[in-house]
Amino acid sequence: MNIKPSTTIRQNYNGFSKYCHELDEPVMLTRNGEADLVVMSHEAFRRMEARIKLQSKLLIAEKQLAEGEQLIKHDEVMARIQRKIDATKE
């Protein structure tokens, strides 16, 4: 993890913002030498949110498989997707 003192953001917000965008990872801010906050670009945050949502859906699917829930055939899945696409065009 990248660590910066909290004074970094106070002294040069634009530079710190650019750093976060270029780094594209969370940055830990310290206060008095102790971890205080974690900051990241909005794009990195959105990707993190998407990963969490996907992981959640995959866990649900794995649980359903483990419990023996019936799978839907590929052709049926594709047909459902196509119906939804067609419905949005109307």
C-alpha positions, 0 to 999 in steps of 0.5 A, a space after each residue: 500500500 502507498 502511504 503518504 502523510 496527511 499534510 500531502 493533501 493539504 499542501 498540494 491537493 492538485 498534485 495529490 489528486 494527480 498522484 492518486 489518478 496515476 497510481 490507480 490504487 488506494 493511498 493511505 494517509 497518516 496523521 501523527 504517524 498513524 494510519 488515518 484514511 485511505 483515498 483513491 480515485 473515483 475510477 478505482 473506487 468504481 472498479 472496486 465496487 464492480 469487483 465486489 458486486 461480481 464476487 457477491 453474485 459468484 458466491 450466490 451462484 456457487 451456493 446455488 450449485 452446491 445446493 443442487 439448484 437446476 442450471 439454465 441451458 446456454 440457449 435459454 440464457 441467451 434467449 432471455 438476454 435477447 428478449 431484454 435487449 429487444 424490450 429496451 429497443 421498443 
